[in-house]
Amino acid sequence: MQKTHEKFIRRALQIAKNGIGIARPNPSVGAVIVLDDKIIGEGFTSPFGGNHAEVNAINAVENKALLKQATIYVTLEPCAHFGKTPPCADLIVKQQLNKVVIGCVDTNSLVAGKGIERIKKAGIEVQLGVLEKECLAHHKRFFTVQNKKRPYVILKWAQTKDGFIAPESKSEVAPVFISNSYSQQLVHKLRAKEHAILVGANTAIADNPKLNVRSWSGENPVRVVIDGNLKTPKNSNLLDGFVKTIVIYNEETKENNESLSTDNKNVIFEATRFSPKGKLKAATVCNILQKHKIQSVIIEGGTQTLQTFIDENLWDEALVFIGDNSFNKGIKAPVLHRSFIQKKIKNDILKQYTND
């Protein structure tokens, strides 16, 4: 029976991936309804304001009379509170499902066992913790926000075989691509999944990046620029207002600075305290992103910005692409002294780190 439960929770996890990037701020839950070892309905969380996974799965069952004999598998505890939609726990009770199998408990104080309690009180059997580790990993963004009060932080950079993140100098204001086109496409897939993407002023000025999704289908992430002295040119791609952009600057910068004058409501300026040397703590950045309800952020560099998060140990995973080329000299890439998983992407190497 346990293997059967694991099989259907795996399916729930599989379809839950469809909600990553569109369900936020809700978690991207997957739900599967099974009768006699056959799936009769399944669903994942709709974009915010729409149905939760359990509702979509129940709606997919044509003959609702079958629900009384069926088991529903969910990656996360059904909610027990009113938000944009009614509680899913109440719907499960109303439809009188026979059994509920749950991957992991919701730590949100509005839920936190209340959904399970409500279902049990209705006489419905509940089984907890099936593939719990996998379900916790899937809901990592949601749990990081709930439990650590900050976004899920992903470090990402590309470096040459000899360990450089950028050349010493270049002839034009544009990115210098180190990784191959397949790796670049994977990065755009990552951007489509995550809530925000962050760079420092040096990268914004030197590369004039767009930081949008081009080689994949999906929403553009919120762009974040750490620019203490507001040096990013007003005509840069990051300040075009095409995508919501948050510029974090030093509160000591004069308020009448012309860089602050913009009619574009999609560009938001956030003043905060930098150190006397012009440095900004990673924890301060996370607090600002939390204020804007950012669930996850990709830190794309450069070295100084990445190193700030590494030094404060404020990161959850890192993706390091190693291209099949060398600069001989340039700006050194950060170094992570952690174990990693390695895989090939054509002639590139991808090292994946997890901060446990």
LOMI-119744 format. One record per residue: residue in one letter; x, y, z of N, C-alpha, C in turn. Coordinates in steps of 0.02 Angstrom, whole numbers, padded with zeros to 5 digits. Layout:
<recs>
  code      nx      ny      nz     cax     cay     caz      cx      cy      cz
     A       X       Y       Z       X       Y       Z       X       Y       Z
...
</recs>
This chain:
<recs>
  code      nx      ny      nz     cax     cay     caz      cx      cy      cz
     M   00042  -00061   00000   00000   00000   00000   00043   00063   00000
     Q   00099   00061   00039   00143   00120   00042   00171   00137  -00027
     K   00190   00085  -00066   00216   00098  -00133   00162   00129  -00178
     T   00100   00108  -00168   00044   00137  -00206   00036   00211  -00189
     H   00040   00226  -00124   00034   00296  -00102   00091   00338  -00132
     E   00151   00310  -00131   00208   00346  -00158   00201   00359  -00234
     K   00173   00309  -00268   00163   00317  -00340   00118   00376  -00356
     F   00065   00384  -00319   00017   00437  -00335   00040   00505  -00307
     I   00078   00506  -00254   00108   00569  -00231   00160   00592  -00283
     R   00196   00544  -00312   00244   00563  -00364   00208   00595  -00424
     R   00151   00567  -00440   00111   00597  -00495   00088   00667  -00475
     A   00067   00675  -00412   00046   00741  -00388   00103   00791  -00392
     L   00164   00769  -00374   00222   00812  -00380   00237   00830  -00452
     Q   00227   00781  -00495   00241   00792  -00567   00196   00847  -00595
     I   00132   00844  -00581   00087   00895  -00609   00091   00961  -00571
     A   00114   00958  -00508   00121   01020  -00469   00173   01066  -00500
     K   00220   01039  -00538   00272   01080  -00570   00241   01129  -00619
     N   00181   01113  -00645   00148   01158  -00692   00128   01224  -00660
     G   00123   01224  -00593   00101   01285  -00559   00158   01330  -00537
     I   00221   01305  -00543   00278   01346  -00522   00284   01406  -00568
     G   00288   01465  -00538   00294   01526  -00577   00228   01560  -00591
     I   00171   01525  -00582   00106   01556  -00596   00061   01556  -00534
     A   00073   01512  -00487   00029   01506  -00429   00043   01557  -00374
     R   00105   01582  -00372   00125   01627  -00317   00076   01685  -00308
     P   00065   01706  -00245   00102   01685  -00185   00079   01618  -00155
     N   00030   01586  -00186   00009   01520  -00162   00062   01468  -00181
     P   00067   01415  -00143   00113   01360  -00161   00085   01322  -00221
     S   00129   01295  -00262   00108   01258  -00322   00095   01185  -00302
     V   00034   01172  -00281   00014   01106  -00255  -00011   01062  -00313
     G   00000   00997  -00305  -00029   00948  -00351  -00077   00903  -00315
     A  -00132   00884  -00347  -00183   00840  -00316  -00205   00787  -00366
     V  -00211   00725  -00342  -00231   00669  -00384  -00285   00630  -00347
     I  -00339   00614  -00381  -00394   00575  -00351  -00394   00506  -00383
     V  -00394   00455  -00339  -00385   00385  -00361  -00441   00341  -00336
     L  -00466   00299  -00379  -00516   00248  -00360  -00496   00182  -00393
     D  -00491   00130  -00353  -00472   00063  -00378  -00407   00066  -00417
     D  -00358   00103  -00390  -00291   00108  -00419  -00289   00144  -00487
     K  -00342   00181  -00502  -00345   00220  -00564  -00358   00293  -00549
     I  -00324   00337  -00586  -00335   00409  -00577  -00401   00429  -00610
     I  -00445   00461  -00572  -00509   00483  -00600  -00513   00560  -00603
     G  -00463   00593  -00574  -00462   00665  -00576  -00396   00691  -00549
     E  -00371   00746  -00578  -00309   00775  -00553  -00307   00849  -00570
     G  -00266   00886  -00533  -00262   00958  -00546  -00204   00989  -00508
     F  -00185   01049  -00529  -00133   01086  -00494  -00158   01157  -00482
     T  -00123   01195  -00441  -00145   01261  -00421  -00149   01309  -00481
     S  -00205   01342  -00488  -00215   01392  -00541  -00178   01456  -00524
     P  -00170   01502  -00574  -00141   01567  -00558  -00179   01600  -00500
     F  -00145   01644  -00463  -00172   01674  -00403  -00242   01702  -00413
     G  -00286   01684  -00367  -00356   01705  -00373  -00400   01650  -00401
     G  -00369   01600  -00432  -00406   01544  -00461  -00410   01485  -00413
     N  -00432   01429  -00439  -00443   01370  -00398  -00377   01341  -00371
     H  -00381   01311  -00312  -00325   01273  -00285  -00325   01204  -00318
     A  -00271   01167  -00306  -00262   01102  -00339  -00319   01054  -00323
     E  -00340   01051  -00260  -00393   01004  -00239  -00458   01018  -00275
     V  -00474   01082  -00284  -00536   01102  -00319  -00532   01080  -00392
     N  -00475   01093  -00423  -00468   01074  -00494  -00471   00998  -00503
     A  -00443   00961  -00455  -00446   00887  -00460  -00517   00862  -00451
     I  -00553   00889  -00402  -00622   00868  -00390  -00667   00887  -00449
     N  -00656   00946  -00477  -00695   00968  -00535  -00684   00923  -00596
     A  -00624   00891  -00598  -00608   00848  -00655  -00642   00780  -00651
     V  -00672   00764  -00594  -00707   00700  -00586  -00778   00709  -00612
     E  -00796   00673  -00665  -00861   00681  -00696  -00917   00657  -00651
     N  -00909   00597  -00623  -00960   00568  -00579  -00941   00581  -00506
     K  -00969   00634  -00476  -00951   00654  -00408  -00970   00601  -00356
     A  -01015   00556  -00374  -01034   00503  -00327  -00976   00457  -00311
     L  -00927   00454  -00357  -00869   00411  -00347  -00822   00437  -00293
     L  -00827   00501  -00277  -00781   00532  -00230  -00785   00500  -00161
     K  -00844   00476  -00142  -00853   00446  -00076  -00812   00382  -00067
     Q  -00793   00352  -00122  -00753   00291  -00119  -00679   00304  -00136
     A  -00662   00365  -00153  -00596   00381  -00181  -00548   00409  -00129
     T  -00484   00408  -00148  -00430   00438  -00108  -00401   00497  -00146
     I  -00391   00552  -00110  -00359   00610  -00141  -00288   00615  -00113
     Y  -00240   00623  -00159  -00169   00631  -00142  -00149   00703  -00154
     V  -00120   00736  -00104  -00100   00806  -00111  -00028   00815  -00086
     T   00009   00858  -00119   00079   00869  -00100   00085   00910  -00036
     L   00032   00948  -00020   00033   00992   00039  -00035   00990   00073
     E  -00034   00997   00139  -00096   00997   00178  -00149   01044   00148
     P  -00210   01021   00139  -00264   01065   00114  -00276   01124   00161
     C  -00288   01183   00131  -00296   01244   00171  -00361   01242   00211
     A  -00361   01281   00266  -00419   01282   00311  -00445   01352   00323
     H  -00426   01398   00279  -00446   01468   00289  -00474   01498   00224
     F  -00512   01551   00231  -00538   01586   00173  -00486   01637   00149
     G  -00470   01633   00085  -00427   01682   00052  -00464   01708  -00008
     K  -00434   01701  -00066  -00469   01718  -00128  -00522   01665  -00143
     T  -00513   01605  -00114  -00559   01550  -00124  -00575   01518  -00056
     P  -00630   01479  -00052  -00648   01445   00012  -00597   01391   00030
     P  -00598   01368   00093  -00550   01316   00116  -00558   01250   00078
     C  -00502   01222   00057  -00504   01158   00021  -00523   01101   00069
     A  -00504   01108   00133  -00522   01056   00181  -00598   01049   00186
     D  -00634   01105   00183  -00707   01104   00186  -00737   01069   00125
     L  -00706   01080   00066  -00731   01048   00005  -00721   00973   00009
     I  -00664   00950   00035  -00651   00878   00042  -00702   00847   00089
     V  -00718   00883   00144  -00768   00858   00191  -00837   00856   00158
     K  -00854   00908   00121  -00919   00913   00088  -00929   00856   00038
     Q  -00876   00841   00001  -00880   00788  -00050  -00871   00718  -00020
     Q  -00855   00715   00044  -00850   00652   00082  -00802   00603   00050
     L  -00743   00627   00033  -00692   00581   00007  -00675   00529   00059
     N  -00654   00470   00037  -00642   00414   00081  -00577   00421   00121
     K  -00525   00448   00088  -00460   00453   00120  -00420   00511   00090
     V  -00377   00541   00131  -00333   00595   00109  -00261   00575   00125
     V  -00218   00574   00074  -00146   00560   00084  -00108   00624   00070
     I  -00068   00646   00119  -00035   00712   00116   00041   00704   00117
     G   00074   00740   00073   00147   00738   00071   00179   00772   00130
     C   00160   00835   00143   00190   00872   00199   00140   00921   00228
     V   00151   00940   00291   00107   00985   00327   00124   01057   00309
     D   00073   01099   00303   00081   01170   00289   00101   01206   00353
     T   00156   01243   00351   00179   01279   00411   00149   01349   00416
     N   00110   01370   00366   00076   01434   00370   00031   01435   00432
     S   00036   01486   00473  -00002   01489   00536  -00078   01486   00524
     L  -00100   01505   00464  -00171   01502   00448  -00194   01430   00436
     V  -00146   01386   00425  -00162   01315   00412  -00132   01273   00468
     A  -00067   01257   00462  -00027   01223   00514  -00065   01169   00552
     G  -00091   01120   00516  -00126   01064   00548  -00201   01073   00553
     K  -00225   01134   00544  -00298   01146   00550  -00337   01111   00495
     G  -00308   01107   00435  -00342   01072   00381  -00348   00998   00395
     I  -00294   00969   00420  -00293   00898   00437  -00344   00884   00493
     E  -00345   00927   00543  -00391   00919   00599  -00463   00921   00577
     R  -00478   00967   00533  -00547   00975   00508  -00569   00913   00469
     I  -00523   00886   00429  -00539   00826   00389  -00549   00765   00434
     K  -00505   00758   00484  -00511   00701   00530  -00575   00704   00571
     K  -00595   00764   00591  -00656   00771   00631  -00718   00750   00591
     A  -00713   00753   00525  -00768   00732   00483  -00769   00656   00473
     G  -00722   00621   00504  -00720   00548   00499  -00683   00523   00438
     I  -00645   00566   00405  -00608   00546   00345  -00537   00526   00366
     E  -00514   00469   00342  -00447   00445   00358  -00394   00489   00327
     V  -00342   00505   00365  -00287   00547   00340  -00221   00511   00351
     Q  -00179   00510   00300  -00111   00483   00307  -00061   00537   00289
     L  -00013   00548   00333   00035   00603   00325   00105   00578   00306
     G   00144   00622   00276   00215   00610   00268   00236   00562   00214
     V   00194   00553   00163   00214   00510   00107   00258   00551   00060
     L   00319   00527   00049   00370   00564   00011   00378   00635   00038
     E   00380   00640   00103   00383   00706   00135   00444   00746   00113
     K   00502   00715   00109   00563   00750   00090   00555   00780   00020
     E   00528   00741  -00026   00519   00765  -00095   00468   00822  -00098
     C   00415   00816  -00058   00364   00869  -00057   00390   00933  -00026
     L   00430   00927   00027   00461   00986   00057   00507   01020   00007
     A   00545   00980  -00031   00590   01008  -00081   00551   01044  -00136
     H   00496   01014  -00158   00455   01046  -00210   00428   01113  -00187
     H   00407   01117  -00124   00377   01178  -00097   00430   01223  -00063
     K   00492   01217  -00084   00548   01252  -00051   00539   01327  -00050
     R   00513   01356  -00103   00504   01430  -00104   00453   01451  -00052
     F   00397   01416  -00051   00343   01432  -00004   00365   01424   00068
     F   00401   01370   00083   00422   01358   00152   00477   01406   00174
     T   00520   01427   00127   00572   01476   00145   00540   01542   00166
     V   00490   01564   00128   00455   01626   00145   00419   01619   00212
     Q   00385   01562   00222   00347   01551   00283   00391   01545   00345
     N   00446   01507   00338   00486   01490   00397   00546   01535   00409
     K   00575   01562   00355   00634   01604   00363   00621   01678   00351
     K   00560   01693   00329   00539   01762   00318   00585   01798   00268
     R   00603   01762   00216   00643   01790   00162   00631   01750   00098
     P   00651   01776   00040   00642   01737  -00021   00690   01677  -00024
     Y   00674   01629  -00065   00719   01574  -00082   00773   01603  -00128
     V   00837   01595  -00110   00892   01628  -00144   00932   01578  -00186
     I   00937   01593  -00250   00975   01551  -00297   01033   01592  -00324
     L   01094   01569  -00313   01152   01601  -00343   01164   01571  -00412
     K   01180   01613  -00461   01192   01586  -00528   01247   01627  -00562
     W   01296   01593  -00589   01344   01628  -00631   01376   01579  -00680
     A   01408   01608  -00731   01447   01569  -00779   01520   01590  -00772
     Q   01564   01541  -00777   01636   01557  -00773   01674   01516  -00824
     T   01734   01540  -00839   01777   01505  -00887   01812   01446  -00853
     K   01845   01406  -00893   01881   01349  -00866   01936   01370  -00817
     D   01962   01431  -00828   02015   01455  -00783   01988   01500  -00728
     G   01921   01499  -00718   01892   01529  -00658   01877   01603  -00660
     F   01864   01631  -00720   01847   01702  -00726   01773   01710  -00743
     I   01742   01760  -00712   01670   01773  -00723   01659   01825  -00778
     A   01711   01865  -00791   01708   01918  -00842   01778   01936  -00864
     P   01785   01962  -00926   01852   01983  -00949   01874   02046  -00913
     E   01938   02061  -00917   01966   02120  -00885   01938   02184  -00917
     S   01927   02181  -00982   01898   02238  -01018   01861   02212  -01080
     K   01818   02254  -01108   01781   02234  -01168   01766   02296  -01209
     S   01749   02285  -01272   01743   02341  -01319   01672   02369  -01324
     E   01621   02334  -01296   01553   02359  -01301   01514   02347  -01237
     V   01460   02387  -01228   01417   02378  -01170   01366   02324  -01186
     A   01384   02263  -01170   01341   02205  -01184   01369   02145  -01146
     P   01327   02095  -01131   01352   02036  -01096   01403   01998  -01137
     V   01451   01969  -01103   01498   01922  -01135   01477   01852  -01116
     F   01454   01814  -01165   01427   01747  -01149   01483   01696  -01143
     I   01485   01663  -01087   01536   01612  -01073   01508   01543  -01087
     S   01445   01531  -01069   01415   01465  -01079   01385   01458  -01148
     N   01368   01397  -01167   01340   01385  -01234   01265   01399  -01236
     S   01236   01394  -01296   01165   01412  -01306   01118   01367  -01267
     Y   01137   01304  -01255   01095   01259  -01217   01093   01280  -01143
     S   01150   01299  -01116   01152   01323  -01048   01113   01388  -01041
     Q   01119   01431  -01091   01083   01495  -01090   01007   01483  -01091
     Q   00985   01434  -01129   00914   01418  -01130   00891   01393  -01062
     L   00932   01353  -01029   00916   01328  -00963   00910   01386  -00913
     V   00951   01437  -00921   00947   01496  -00878   00881   01532  -00888
     H   00858   01536  -00950   00794   01569  -00964   00735   01528  -00937
     K   00742   01463  -00937   00692   01420  -00906   00689   01435  -00831
     L   00748   01443  -00801   00752   01460  -00729   00719   01527  -00716
     R   00732   01576  -00758   00702   01642  -00750   00625   01639  -00752
     A   00599   01596  -00795   00526   01590  -00802   00495   01559  -00739
     K   00534   01522  -00700   00508   01489  -00640   00513   01532  -00578
     E   00564   01574  -00575   00578   01612  -00514   00546   01681  -00516
     H   00536   01709  -00457   00497   01770  -00449   00536   01833  -00468
     A   00601   01834  -00452   00641   01895  -00464   00711   01876  -00484
     I   00746   01925  -00513   00816   01916  -00533   00853   01979  -00514
     L   00914   01972  -00487   00949   02029  -00457   01020   02035  -00483
     V   01041   02097  -00497   01110   02112  -00515   01132   02175  -00478
     G   01198   02187  -00477   01224   02248  -00449   01232   02301  -00502
     A   01250   02361  -00481   01256   02418  -00527   01312   02406  -00578
     N   01367   02374  -00559   01422   02363  -00605   01399   02321  -00665
     T   01360   02269  -00651   01334   02226  -00705   01284   02265  -00747
     A   01241   02305  -00714   01191   02344  -00750   01223   02393  -00798
     I   01278   02424  -00777   01312   02474  -00818   01355   02441  -00873
     A   01392   02389  -00854   01439   02358  -00902   01405   02317  -00955
     D   01349   02284  -00937   01317   02237  -00983   01251   02263  -01013
     N   01219   02312  -00980   01153   02336  -01001   01107   02276  -01015
     P   01099   02230  -00967   01059   02169  -00978   00984   02184  -00978
     K   00946   02139  -01008   00872   02143  -01006   00843   02103  -00948
     L   00877   02048  -00931   00855   02004  -00876   00783   01980  -00885
     N   00763   01966  -00946   00696   01942  -00959   00698   01870  -00985
     V   00640   01843  -01003   00635   01775  -01029   00629   01779  -01105
     R   00678   01751  -01140   00677   01754  -01213   00681   01685  -01245
     S   00720   01641  -01216   00731   01575  -01246   00686   01521  -01215
     W   00634   01543  -01181   00587   01497  -01150   00519   01531  -01146
     S   00467   01493  -01132   00401   01522  -01124   00386   01532  -01050
     G   00364   01592  -01032   00347   01604  -00962   00348   01678  -00946
     E   00330   01693  -00883   00328   01762  -00860   00399   01789  -00849
     N   00408   01853  -00863   00472   01885  -00847   00476   01895  -00771
     P   00535   01884  -00742   00542   01895  -00670   00544   01970  -00653
     V   00528   01986  -00592   00538   02054  -00567   00613   02067  -00567
     R   00634   02125  -00593   00706   02141  -00596   00725   02183  -00535
     V   00782   02167  -00506   00806   02203  -00447   00878   02226  -00461
     V   00892   02290  -00448   00958   02317  -00458   00982   02349  -00393
     I   01041   02329  -00370   01072   02362  -00312   01117   02417  -00340
     D   01096   02479  -00331   01131   02536  -00362   01134   02593  -00311
     G   01182   02588  -00265   01186   02635  -00210   01186   02708  -00230
     N   01225   02725  -00281   01231   02795  -00301   01191   02813  -00364
     L   01146   02768  -00383   01102   02779  -00442   01142   02797  -00504
     K   01190   02753  -00520   01233   02764  -00578   01206   02733  -00642
     T   01156   02688  -00636   01129   02656  -00695   01097   02708  -00741
     P   01118   02711  -00805   01090   02761  -00850   01014   02755  -00857
     K   00981   02812  -00862   00908   02811  -00865   00882   02777  -00928
     N   00924   02774  -00981   00903   02742  -01043   00923   02668  -01046
     S   00944   02639  -00989   00963   02569  -00989   00902   02524  -00994
     N   00914   02462  -01015   00860   02413  -01023   00824   02401  -00957
     L   00861   02402  -00902   00831   02386  -00837   00783   02439  -00812
     L   00787   02499  -00840   00743   02553  -00818   00691   02571  -00872
     D   00679   02524  -00919   00632   02539  -00973   00559   02531  -00952
     G   00547   02504  -00891   00479   02497  -00867   00440   02441  -00898
     F   00472   02402  -00942   00438   02347  -00975   00418   02293  -00926
     V   00460   02284  -00874   00449   02235  -00821   00456   02271  -00755
     K   00418   02251  -00705   00425   02281  -00639   00498   02276  -00616
     T   00525   02333  -00596   00595   02336  -00576   00602   02374  -00510
     I   00640   02345  -00464   00653   02376  -00399   00726   02398  -00397
     V   00737   02463  -00388   00805   02490  -00383   00819   02506  -00309
     I   00868   02472  -00280   00886   02482  -00210   00945   02530  -00208
     Y   00936   02588  -00176   00990   02638  -00176   01004   02663  -00105
     N   01060   02696  -00097   01082   02721  -00032   01039   02780  -00011
     E   01012   02777   00049   00968   02830   00073   01004   02898   00078
     E   01070   02897   00079   01108   02959   00082   01115   02992   00013
     T   01096   02956  -00039   01096   02987  -00105   01043   03042  -00106
     K   01060   03099  -00134   01015   03156  -00132   00947   03139  -00164
     E   00894   03158  -00129   00826   03143  -00152   00809   03177  -00218
     N   00844   03233  -00232   00829   03268  -00294   00869   03242  -00353
     N   00904   03188  -00342   00942   03158  -00397   00895   03144  -00455
     E   00915   03166  -00515   00871   03160  -00573   00855   03088  -00591
     S   00896   03041  -00567   00883   02970  -00581   00818   02946  -00548
     L   00798   02982  -00494   00737   02962  -00459   00674   02987  -00494
     S   00683   03033  -00541   00624   03062  -00574   00603   03017  -00632
     T   00549   02981  -00623   00522   02939  -00676   00447   02936  -00669
     D   00414   02938  -00725   00341   02933  -00725   00318   02860  -00731
     N   00367   02815  -00738   00350   02745  -00748   00336   02711  -00681
     K   00275   02691  -00671   00256   02660  -00608   00283   02589  -00601
     N   00313   02563  -00654   00341   02496  -00652   00413   02496  -00625
     V   00441   02555  -00615   00508   02561  -00586   00500   02590  -00516
     I   00520   02550  -00466   00511   02568  -00396   00579   02580  -00364
     F   00586   02638  -00331   00649   02654  -00298   00642   02642  -00223
     E   00689   02603  -00196   00689   02586  -00125   00753   02612  -00092
     A   00745   02660  -00047   00803   02688  -00011   00817   02646   00051
     T   00881   02633   00064   00900   02596   00124   00970   02618   00145
     R   00993   02594   00201   01058   02615   00227   01113   02569   00201
     F   01163   02598   00169   01223   02563   00148   01277   02576   00200
     S   01330   02536   00199   01386   02548   00245   01425   02610   00222
     P   01468   02637   00265   01508   02695   00244   01550   02682   00182
     K   01566   02618   00169   01605   02600   00110   01561   02585   00050
     G   01496   02598   00057   01450   02587   00001   01427   02516  -00009
     K   01436   02475   00042   01414   02405   00038   01343   02397   00065
     L   01308   02346   00041   01240   02332   00064   01237   02260   00088
     K   01209   02249   00146   01204   02181   00172   01153   02140   00133
     A   01168   02076   00124   01121   02031   00090   01056   02025   00130
     A   01061   02027   00196   01001   02022   00239   00955   02082   00227
     T   00984   02140   00216   00944   02200   00201   00907   02192   00134
     V   00943   02164   00085   00911   02151   00020   00852   02104   00028
     C   00862   02051   00066   00809   02002   00077   00748   02034   00112
     N   00762   02079   00159   00707   02113   00193   00666   02156   00145
     I   00700   02189   00100   00665   02230   00050   00624   02186   00003
     L   00653   02131  -00018   00616   02085  -00063   00557   02054  -00027
     Q   00565   02040   00038   00509   02014   00077   00453   02065   00081
     K   00471   02128   00088   00422   02183   00089   00381   02183   00024
     H   00413   02167  -00031   00379   02165  -00096   00349   02096  -00111
     K   00349   02052  -00061   00319   01985  -00066   00351   01943  -00121
     I   00417   01951  -00130   00454   01911  -00178   00468   01842  -00147
     Q   00448   01789  -00181   00456   01721  -00153   00523   01690  -00169
     S   00553   01708  -00225   00618   01680  -00242   00656   01730  -00285
     V   00723   01726  -00282   00764   01773  -00320   00826   01739  -00345
     I   00844   01753  -00407   00907   01729  -00437   00958   01786  -00430
     I   01014   01772  -00397   01067   01822  -00393   01115   01809  -00451
     E   01115   01853  -00500   01154   01842  -00561   01221   01878  -00562
     G   01239   01911  -00508   01306   01939  -00507   01307   02014  -00516
     G   01370   02038  -00522   01434   02005  -00529   01463   01977  -00465
     T   01529   01970  -00466   01564   01937  -00412   01551   01970  -00344
     Q   01553   02036  -00341   01544   02071  -00278   01475   02057  -00248
     T   01423   02059  -00289   01355   02047  -00265   01347   01974  -00243
     L   01372   01928  -00283   01368   01857  -00265   01406   01843  -00200
     Q   01465   01873  -00194   01506   01860  -00135   01473   01885  -00071
     T   01435   01939  -00077   01399   01965  -00018   01351   01913   00010
     F   01314   01880  -00034   01266   01829  -00012   01303   01767   00014
     I   01360   01751  -00017   01400   01693   00005   01428   01706   00075
     D   01456   01767   00084   01488   01783   00148   01438   01783   00206
     E   01375   01803   00192   01324   01803   00245   01287   01737   00248
     N   01308   01689   00206   01276   01623   00204   01201   01629   00192
     L   01181   01677   00150   01111   01689   00134   01096   01664   00063
     W   01097   01599   00056   01080   01569  -00008   01056   01498   00004
     D   01017   01473  -00044   00988   01406  -00036   01016   01356  -00087
     E   01027   01380  -00148   01059   01337  -00198   01099   01380  -00245
     A   01145   01349  -00281   01188   01385  -00328   01196   01344  -00391
     L   01195   01379  -00447   01206   01348  -00513   01266   01382  -00544
     V   01319   01344  -00556   01380   01371  -00585   01393   01337  -00652
     F   01389   01376  -00705   01401   01351  -00773   01474   01364  -00790
     I   01509   01312  -00811   01580   01318  -00830   01585   01307  -00905
     G   01603   01361  -00940   01608   01357  -01013   01672   01326  -01037
     D   01673   01309  -01099   01732   01276  -01129   01778   01329  -01159
     N   01797   01378  -01119   01840   01432  -01143   01880   01461  -01086
     S   01929   01504  -01102   01972   01534  -01051   01982   01608  -01067
     F   01992   01648  -01014   02007   01719  -01023   02081   01735  -01008
     N   02114   01690  -00970   02183   01700  -00948   02190   01754  -00895
     K   02151   01806  -00901   02148   01858  -00849   02079   01890  -00851
     G   02060   01921  -00795   01994   01951  -00791   01970   01957  -00720
     I   01903   01956  -00711   01872   01960  -00644   01860   01889  -00619
     K   01889   01873  -00562   01884   01806  -00535   01812   01789  -00513
     A   01791   01728  -00526   01725   01705  -00504   01728   01687  -00430
     P   01670   01689  -00396   01668   01667  -00325   01685   01593  -00321
     V   01701   01571  -00260   01716   01500  -00248   01672   01475  -00192
     L   01638   01419  -00203   01596   01387  -00152   01631   01324  -00127
     H   01644   01321  -00063   01677   01263  -00034   01623   01215  -00008
     R   01587   01186  -00053   01532   01140  -00037   01534   01082  -00087
     S   01500   01028  -00068   01492   00972  -00115   01441   00992  -00168
     F   01444   00960  -00225   01400   00979  -00280   01384   00919  -00323
     I   01332   00927  -00362   01314   00878  -00414   01335   00907  -00481
     Q   01366   00868  -00522   01392   00893  -00586   01361   00857  -00645
     K   01345   00896  -00697   01321   00865  -00758   01345   00904  -00819
     K   01344   00871  -00876   01367   00901  -00938   01309   00932  -00976
     I   01320   00990  -01005   01272   01020  -01051   01311   01034  -01115
     K   01311   00985  -01160   01355   00985  -01219   01427   00993  -01194
     N   01461   01047  -01214   01531   01055  -01193   01538   01098  -01130
     D   01482   01115  -01098   01483   01151  -01034   01477   01101  -00976
     I   01497   01124  -00918   01487   01086  -00856   01443   01128  -00810
     L   01392   01097  -00781   01349   01131  -00732   01361   01099  -00664
     K   01381   01141  -00615   01388   01119  -00546   01329   01145  -00506
     Q   01293   01101  -00472   01235   01119  -00433   01249   01109  -00359
     Y   01244   01163  -00321   01258   01162  -00249   01193   01173  -00211
     T   01189   01141  -00152   01134   01152  -00106   01162   01173  -00039
     N   01136   01226  -00010   01159   01250   00055   01117   01218   00110
     D   01143   01164   00139   01105   01127   00190   01114   01156   00259
</recs>
